[in-house]
Amino acid sequence: MPTDSISYQKSGYFSPLMNDYLDQKSNIKSLYNRFASIENFEAQVQEKKTSYTYENREILVSVLKQQYSKISISTKTNQNIELLLNSNTYTITTGHQLNLFTGPLYFLYKIISTINLTKELKEKYPNYNFVPLYWMATEDHDFEEINYFNFKGRKFHWNKESSGPVGRLSTEGLKDFFEVYACELGSSINANAIKKMFQEAYLNHSNLAEATRHLANALFGKYGLVILDADNTDLKRTFIPYIKDELIHQTSHKHVIETAEKLKNYTIQVNPREINLFYLEDNLRERIILENGKYKVNNTQMEFSESEILSLLEKYPEKFSPNVIMRPLYQEVILPNLCYIGGSGEIAYWLELKSFFDAVKVTFPILLLRNSALLTTEKQVKKADKLGLTWSDLFSKQKDLVNAKTRVLSEFPIDFSPQKEHLRKQFEALLDLAKKTDDSFFGAIKAQEAKQIKGLENLEKRLLKAQKRKHFEALERITNLQNELFPNQSLQERQANFSEFYLEYGDLFIQKLMVQLKPLDTSFEVILL
């Protein structure tokens, strides 16, 4: 088995901003509170302790008990919910969209990273309790992002119209979807277990929030995972002061714009709006826009004066929904949270928010990049060994991999560097001569040098192409293996659904991930199944 490990920074799959964050570059240190190291959690606890009230704990626990009242709850999860009433209990949180049947594999990696970090923290700090929490993105309204998943290279798509928050979306119509998917699974013991999971989650629950809660609880309830739907009146009531500030003062816009300026050398993940709130109803989630002193709901006839919208807020806080800029603040206000675990895109937009959190005096959490993993079989490992491939080879872009391996397979060097260097030395003498004549002759020699160097480069490319044809079969085996591990030349975790692996390995698959994913490591876990 290849023994080299791949750091996130060297994998080629993370942005320059994320690489600099992981390297703790000095130019972005002002954009986060504390880096994600085990030693930094003590100070994070002390800071959070001073800003999170017992009243908020009571409201949180009350809401959780209400949301769990209709489903079977594990002893561990029940204990964790009760522990949240204690002032020495804190959450480690991850969030994710309500992707159909969990969507891509990294949904599992996020949650397992969260559970495993709570275990590590408990070992390091036994006087505190740490609860893993999954924040369901029930208020999102981009249904097109979540209404499908891939299984063995095939896309399973749920055709349905949606206009409001996805958590409230009816699961009606998924029976037909399930019948198509079930045919692909077969009739093995694991296939039947997957079918049962899908049926109990989606066919026995009326909306997508309840279905997702059931599924996540079925997969991770025994590990103590707590699942929260923050689309809740009581929780939003605690957030009223921050919604009011956003409506009147637009504090987030000012500070996030300033931070974005500091990130101008990177790709900006999200851009703030003047008001970063939506108006929310069962079939409606539209932006609130301030125009000429009136608060208007985009694409509707609704509009409010300042006094009217503030009155609406006091009576019906559930009608106000935070967007991507305000959602992190909402999370940190209602939870006794220490750390947020997310993907690279999520961490990138959190880095835009630190000055905003400071302005509204809310503790900014530690940010941790979720685990990434490459799942492989013994057969694939043997292929890699036989083909002389390292993990670095397999992580490289396919064009670069093919070119590199063609050079290795070739019986002679496909590198005209010595010839190009010899040519340059020959032209040096001619250029010395040209300096003694006129500029036009000097220019002619430079042009001839460039032409001949270009000619050698073209010959080198043609030779490489010829060697690719000669070693086609070996190169095809290499690219076939890479395509198995990196479907669509992308990370496996962004393409495949967990059921593809659960079908083969059952619950042992989840157990294997629980053992091997180390949340504070910053390298890809290559997991042999």
C-alpha positions, 0 to 999 in steps of 0.5 A, spaced: 500 500 500 502 506 498 505 509 504 505 517 503 500 521 506 497 527 503 496 534 507 490 538 505 495 544 503 498 539 498 492 535 495 490 540 490 483 541 492 483 547 497 483 554 495 489 559 497 485 562 503 484 555 506 491 553 505 493 559 508 488 558 514 491 551 515 498 554 515 496 560 520 499 565 515 500 572 519 496 576 514 489 572 516 490 571 523 485 577 525 480 573 521 479 568 526 479 568 534 483 561 536 486 556 531 483 549 532 488 546 536 486 542 543 490 547 547 486 552 545 479 550 547 480 552 555 480 559 553 474 558 548 470 555 554 472 561 559 470 566 553 464 563 552 462 562 559 461 569 560 457 570 554 452 564 554 446 565 559 442 559 563 436 562 560 438 560 553 440 553 555 433 552 558 430 554 552 435 550 547 433 544 551 426 545 551 426 546 544 430 539 543 426 535 547 420 538 543 423 536 537 425 529 539 418 527 542 416 524 536 422 519 535 426 514 538 432 517 542 438 513 544 440 513 551 447 517 549 443 523 546 438 523 551 443 524 556 447 529 552 440 533 551 440 533 559 447 535 560 446 542 556 442 544 562 449 544 566 453 550 565 460 546 564 457 543 558 458 546 551 457 544 544 461 542 538 457 544 531 456 542 524 451 544 519 449 541 513 443 542 508 437 537 508 440 533 502 436 527 499 438 521 503 444 525 506 447 527 499 455 526 498 459 522 503 462 528 506 455 529 510 458 523 514 465 526 515 462 532 518 458 529 523 463 524 525 469 529 525 464 533 530 463 526 534 470 524 535 472 531 537 467 531 543 471 525 545 478 528 544 476 534 548 473 530 554 479 526 554 483 533 555 478 536 559 474 531 563 471 537 568 467 539 562 462 536 557 462 536 550 456 535 546 456 533 538 450 537 535 448 537 527 444 544 525 439 542 520 439 547 514 432 547 514 431 554 512 435 554 506 430 554 500 435 552 494 432 546 493 436 544 486 442 543 491 439 538 495 434 534 491 438 528 488 444 524 490 449 519 486 449 512 486 454 508 483 455 513 477 448 514 476 444 521 479 437 519 482 433 526 482 427 528 486 422 532 481 418 536 485 417 544 485 419 548 492 419 555 493 419 556 501 424 553 506 426 546 504 425 543 512 417 544 511 417 541 504 412 535 504 415 528 502 409 527 498 412 523 491 418 520 494 414 513 494 415 513 486 422 515 487 424 510 492 421 504 488 426 506 482 432 507 487 430 500 491 431 496 484 438 498 484 440 496 491 438 489 490 436 484 495 442 483 500 441 484 507 445 490 507 440 493 501 434 491 505 437 495 511 438 501 506 431 500 504 428 500 511 432 506 512 430 510 506 422 508 508 422 510 515 425 516 514 422 519 508 416 515 507 414 515 514 415 523 515 411 528 512 416 533 511 424 534 509 426 536 516 423 530 520 425 525 515 432 528 515 432 528 523 430 521 523 435 519 518 441 522 522 439 519 528 438 512 525 445 513 523 449 517 529 444 517 535 447 511 538 454 516 538 450 521 542 449 526 536 444 531 538 440 534 532 437 541 532 432 545 527 433 552 528 426 554 524 423 555 531 419 561 534 422 560 541 429 560 539 428 566 534 425 570 540 432 570 543 435 572 537 430 578 536 435 584 539 440 582 533 435 581 528 432 588 530 439 591 529 440 588 522 433 591 520 435 598 523 443 599 523 445 593 518 451 592 522 453 586 518 454 589 511 458 594 514 463 590 517 463 584 512 464 589 507 471 591 510 473 584 512 472 582 504 477 588 502 482 584 507 481 578 503 481 581 496 487 577 494 483 571 495 476 569 492 470 572 496 466 566 498 459 570 500 458 578 499 453 581 504 447 585 502 444 591 506 439 587 510 441 579 511 435 577 512 429 573 509 421 574 510 419 566 511 412 563 511 411 555 509 411 557 501 415 563 501 423 565 503 424 572 500 429 577 501 427 583 506 429 590 502 430 597 505 428 602 499 426 609 501 425 608 508 420 602 507 422 594 508 419 590 502 419 583 501 422 581 494 417 579 489 411 580 493 407 586 494 408 586 502 412 592 505 412 595 512 414 601 515 420 601 521 415 601 526 411 596 523 416 591 521 419 591 528 412 590 531 412 584 526 418 582 529 416 582 536 410 578 535 412 573 530 420 572 530 419 566 526 417 570 520 425 572 520 430 568 517 437 569 517 441 568 510 448 566 510 451 572 513 447 572 519 446 564 520 452 563 524 451 569 528 444 566 530 447 559 531 452 562 536 447 566 540 442 560 541 448 555 542 453 554 548 458 553 542 465 552 542 467 550 535 464 550 528 466 544 523 465 545 516 468 544 509 473 549 506 467 553 503 464 554 509 470 556 513 472 561 508 465 565 509 466 564 516 473 568 516 469 574 513 465 574 519 469 575 525 469 583 525 461 583 525 461 578 531 466 583 535 461 589 533 455 585 536 459 582 542 458 575 540 464 570 542 467 567 535 467 560 535 474 556 533 473 554 526 475 547 524 476 544 517 472 537 517 475 531 515 476 529 508 477 521 506 479 517 500 475 510 501 479 504 497 479 497 497 484 492 497 484 490 490 485 498 488 491 498 493 494 492 489 493 495 483 496 502 485 502 498 488 503 494 481 502 500 477 507 504 481 503 509 484 503 513 490 497 517 493 501 523 491 500 521 484 493 519 484 491 526 487 494 529 481 490 532 475 489 527 470 493 530 465 499 531 469 499 524 472 499 521 465 504 526 462 509 524 468 507 516 468 509 516 460 515 519 462 517 514 467 514 508 462 518 511 456 525 507 454 528 514 453 528 521 456 522 525 454 526 531 456 529 536 451 532 540 456 539 538 455 538 540 447 535 547 449 540 548 454 545 547 448 542 551 443 541 557 448 549 557 449 550 557 441 546 563 441 550 566 446 556 567 442 551 569 436 548 575 441 555 577 443 557 578 435 550 582 434 551 587 440 557 589 435 553 590 430 546 594 429 539 592 433 536 589 427 541 584 427 540 582 434 533 582 434 533 577 428 538 572 432 533 573 438 527 571 434 531 565 431 533 563 438 525 563 440 523 559 434 528 554 434 527 553 442 519 553 440 521 547 435 524 543 440 518 544 445 514 542 439 518 536 438 518 534 445 510 534 445 510 530 439 514 525 442 510 525 448 504 524 444 507 518 441 509 515 447 502 515 450 500 511 444 505 506 445 504 505 452 496 506 452 494 500 455 498 501 461 496 508 462 489 506 461 490 502 467 492 508 471 487 513 469 481 507 470 484 506 477 484 514 478 477 515 475 474 509 480 477 513 486 476 520 483 469 520 480 468 525 474 476 527 476 473 530 483 474 528 490 470 521 491 467 525 498 463 530 493 460 525 488 458 518 492 453 517 497 454 513 503 449 507 501 454 505 495 459 503 501 453 501 506 451 496 501 457 493 501 460 493 508 453 495 512 454 498 519 461 496 519 462 502 514 460 507 519 464 504 525 470 504 520 470 511 519 469 513 526 475 509 528 479 512 523 477 520 522 481 524 526 478 531 527 485 535 528 489 532 523 490 536 517 491 530 512 487 526 507 485 519 511 486 514 506 481 508 509 482 501 506 475 498 507 
